[in-house]
Amino acid sequence: MLKRLSFLFNREIIVYIIAGVLTTMVNLVVFTLLTRIFGSDQWWISNFPAIVAAILFAFWANRTFVFRSNGPFWPELGKFVAARVFTALAFEYGAMFLLTDVLQMKAVLRFGPWELLISKLLTQFLVLAGNYVFSKLFVFRSAK
């Protein structure tokens, strides 16, 4: 049993989780600031710049610290952005739409201004997992 779980405790996974938490913080801070400007009813407008900021930060953190890549910069950046756009559309827009507009998280949670941020935070777990798979298998696979 311990041998099966040992993959969770290697350097790459631990550093990826730290980078993921920092990337999530970048995303949430930008999202929260812009939501105050555009309003929570216009969450999709605030979501786009937050995702762009998170992608740029995540590429730097993943390339430098997680996968320690020395591969060609532009091809890796292109693949990274393509993978992140896919997960952003699937989870950060698709799951957010499902939680906020279809399942009406505001009506379920009733936490005042926090419902939108809670929905956004819930989607980040899906984003973190999906992005690791894409980064490991598609973007930085030649980094080792």
VOPAGU-2260 file (C-alpha; in pm, 1 decimal, decimal comma):
REM VOPAGU-2260
SITE   aa  ch    i         X         Y         Z
SITE  MET   A    0       0,0       0,0       0,0
SITE  LEU   A    1     277,0     246,1      93,3
SITE  LYS   A    2     464,2     162,1    -222,7
SITE  ARG   A    3     157,5     255,0    -431,6
SITE  LEU   A    4     126,1     590,8    -254,1
SITE  SER   A    5     498,5     670,1    -276,7
SITE  PHE   A    6     443,1     843,1    -612,2
SITE  LEU   A    7     263,6    1119,1    -418,4
SITE  PHE   A    8     574,8    1198,9    -217,5
SITE  ASN   A    9     837,7    1257,0    -482,8
SITE  ARG   A   10    1003,3    1592,8    -546,6
SITE  GLU   A   11     818,8    1660,6    -871,5
SITE  ILE   A   12     471,1    1611,0    -723,3
SITE  ILE   A   13     546,8    1816,0    -412,1
SITE  VAL   A   14     694,7    2105,5    -611,2
SITE  TYR   A   15     406,4    2081,5    -860,1
SITE  ILE   A   16     154,2    2114,8    -577,8
SITE  ILE   A   17     340,1    2417,6    -436,9
SITE  ALA   A   18     354,4    2576,6    -783,3
SITE  GLY   A   19     -12,1    2489,1    -833,1
SITE  VAL   A   20    -111,6    2657,4    -508,6
SITE  LEU   A   21      82,7    2970,4    -605,2
SITE  THR   A   22     -69,5    2964,9    -954,8
SITE  THR   A   23    -415,0    2927,8    -801,5
SITE  MET   A   24    -343,7    3227,5    -578,9
SITE  VAL   A   25    -244,4    3435,9    -882,8
SITE  ASN   A   26    -563,9    3326,2   -1056,2
SITE  LEU   A   27    -788,6    3397,3    -756,1
SITE  VAL   A   28    -634,8    3736,2    -675,6
SITE  VAL   A   29    -670,8    3863,3   -1032,9
SITE  PHE   A   30   -1020,4    3712,5   -1056,2
SITE  THR   A   31   -1132,4    3868,0    -727,0
SITE  LEU   A   32    -996,8    4212,3    -813,5
SITE  LEU   A   33   -1159,7    4211,8   -1155,9
SITE  THR   A   34   -1487,1    4074,7   -1021,1
SITE  ARG   A   35   -1506,6    4380,1    -799,5
SITE  ILE   A   36   -1471,0    4597,0   -1108,6
SITE  PHE   A   37   -1701,4    4407,0   -1346,7
SITE  GLY   A   38   -1938,0    4251,4   -1089,1
SITE  SER   A   39   -2004,0    3888,8   -1002,2
SITE  ASP   A   40   -2278,2    3857,8   -1265,3
SITE  GLN   A   41   -2009,3    3916,0   -1528,6
SITE  TRP   A   42   -1770,4    3652,5   -1384,4
SITE  TRP   A   43   -1666,1    3524,5   -1727,9
SITE  ILE   A   44   -1510,2    3862,9   -1811,4
SITE  SER   A   45   -1297,2    3857,3   -1494,9
SITE  ASN   A   46   -1206,3    3494,3   -1555,5
SITE  PHE   A   47   -1014,0    3551,0   -1881,0
SITE  PRO   A   48    -735,8    3784,1   -1753,0
SITE  ALA   A   49    -709,0    3570,4   -1437,4
SITE  ILE   A   50    -648,9    3262,2   -1650,7
SITE  VAL   A   51    -391,9    3441,3   -1869,3
SITE  ALA   A   52    -197,9    3560,5   -1562,3
SITE  ALA   A   53    -211,1    3210,7   -1413,4
SITE  ILE   A   54     -92,0    3047,6   -1737,5
SITE  LEU   A   55     208,8    3278,7   -1764,9
SITE  PHE   A   56     304,9    3228,0   -1401,4
SITE  ALA   A   57     248,4    2851,5   -1422,5
SITE  PHE   A   58     463,9    2812,8   -1734,1
SITE  TRP   A   59     755,2    2984,8   -1563,0
SITE  ALA   A   60     710,9    2786,0   -1239,6
SITE  ASN   A   61     663,5    2449,4   -1412,1
SITE  ARG   A   62     945,8    2494,7   -1660,4
SITE  THR   A   63    1188,7    2626,5   -1399,8
SITE  PHE   A   64    1109,6    2441,3   -1078,7
SITE  VAL   A   65     881,2    2142,7   -1139,1
SITE  PHE   A   66    1005,5    1978,3   -1456,7
SITE  ARG   A   67    1342,7    2162,1   -1476,2
SITE  SER   A   68    1312,1    2175,3   -1850,5
SITE  ASN   A   69    1588,3    2276,0   -2087,4
SITE  GLY   A   70    1376,7    2198,1   -2390,5
SITE  PRO   A   71    1305,7    2447,7   -2668,2
SITE  PHE   A   72    1126,2    2745,9   -2512,3
SITE  TRP   A   73     875,9    2839,6   -2784,5
SITE  PRO   A   74     750,3    2488,5   -2865,7
SITE  GLU   A   75     706,6    2416,2   -2494,2
SITE  LEU   A   76     527,4    2746,9   -2442,6
SITE  GLY   A   77     295,8    2673,2   -2736,4
SITE  LYS   A   78     209,4    2325,0   -2609,6
SITE  PHE   A   79     170,5    2456,2   -2254,9
SITE  VAL   A   80     -67,8    2733,5   -2358,8
SITE  ALA   A   81    -268,3    2491,7   -2578,8
SITE  ALA   A   82    -305,0    2244,0   -2291,4
SITE  ARG   A   83    -396,9    2520,9   -2045,7
SITE  VAL   A   84    -652,8    2668,8   -2283,4
SITE  PHE   A   85    -815,2    2324,8   -2306,3
SITE  THR   A   86    -834,3    2283,3   -1927,5
SITE  ALA   A   87    -947,1    2645,7   -1889,4
SITE  LEU   A   88   -1234,8    2592,8   -2132,1
SITE  ALA   A   89   -1330,4    2258,3   -1980,6
SITE  PHE   A   90   -1298,2    2344,3   -1613,2
SITE  GLU   A   91   -1262,5    2717,3   -1555,5
SITE  TYR   A   92   -1543,1    2804,7   -1792,0
SITE  GLY   A   93   -1735,7    2477,3   -1823,8
SITE  ALA   A   94   -1732,4    2380,6   -1456,8
SITE  MET   A   95   -1781,0    2742,1   -1344,8
SITE  PHE   A   96   -2083,6    2773,3   -1572,5
SITE  LEU   A   97   -2218,5    2445,3   -1437,6
SITE  LEU   A   98   -2168,3    2550,1   -1073,2
SITE  THR   A   99   -2279,5    2912,6   -1097,6
SITE  ASP   A  100   -2542,5    2919,2   -1369,8
SITE  VAL   A  101   -2681,5    2565,2   -1397,5
SITE  LEU   A  102   -2658,3    2438,3   -1038,2
SITE  GLN   A  103   -2709,9    2788,4    -896,3
SITE  MET   A  104   -2436,9    2769,7    -627,8
SITE  LYS   A  105   -2550,1    3111,2    -503,9
SITE  ALA   A  106   -2890,3    2972,6    -411,3
SITE  VAL   A  107   -2737,6    2661,1    -252,2
SITE  LEU   A  108   -2450,7    2811,5     -50,8
SITE  ARG   A  109   -2588,3    3149,7      55,3
SITE  PHE   A  110   -2246,7    3275,5     168,5
SITE  GLY   A  111   -2298,9    3628,7      43,4
SITE  PRO   A  112   -2019,4    3741,8    -187,5
SITE  TRP   A  113   -1822,2    3418,7    -134,4
SITE  GLU   A  114   -2026,6    3182,6    -353,9
SITE  LEU   A  115   -1848,8    3281,7    -672,3
SITE  LEU   A  116   -1504,7    3249,3    -516,1
SITE  ILE   A  117   -1595,7    2909,3    -370,3
SITE  SER   A  118   -1710,5    2791,4    -713,6
SITE  LYS   A  119   -1385,9    2919,7    -863,2
SITE  LEU   A  120   -1181,0    2745,2    -594,5
SITE  LEU   A  121   -1362,7    2414,2    -649,1
SITE  THR   A  122   -1279,5    2423,7   -1019,7
SITE  GLN   A  123    -911,1    2475,2    -938,3
SITE  PHE   A  124    -879,7    2117,2    -809,3
SITE  LEU   A  125    -988,3    1989,6   -1150,2
SITE  VAL   A  126    -756,3    2237,3   -1320,1
SITE  LEU   A  127    -458,9    2130,7   -1105,4
SITE  ALA   A  128    -505,6    1760,7   -1185,3
SITE  GLY   A  129    -573,2    1813,4   -1555,9
SITE  ASN   A  130    -280,1    2047,4   -1599,9
SITE  TYR   A  131     -37,5    1805,3   -1434,4
SITE  VAL   A  132    -137,4    1527,1   -1671,8
SITE  PHE   A  133     -98,9    1752,9   -1977,2
SITE  SER   A  134     230,9    1898,6   -1855,2
SITE  LYS   A  135     379,6    1559,8   -1772,2
SITE  LEU   A  136     264,7    1371,5   -2080,9
SITE  PHE   A  137     244,7    1639,2   -2348,4
SITE  VAL   A  138     449,2    1951,0   -2270,3
SITE  PHE   A  139     759,1    1869,2   -2065,2
SITE  ARG   A  140     797,3    1501,0   -2150,1
SITE  SER   A  141    1150,5    1544,7   -2286,9
SITE  ALA   A  142    1258,9    1747,5   -1983,5
SITE  LYS   A  143    1415,1    1451,4   -1804,7
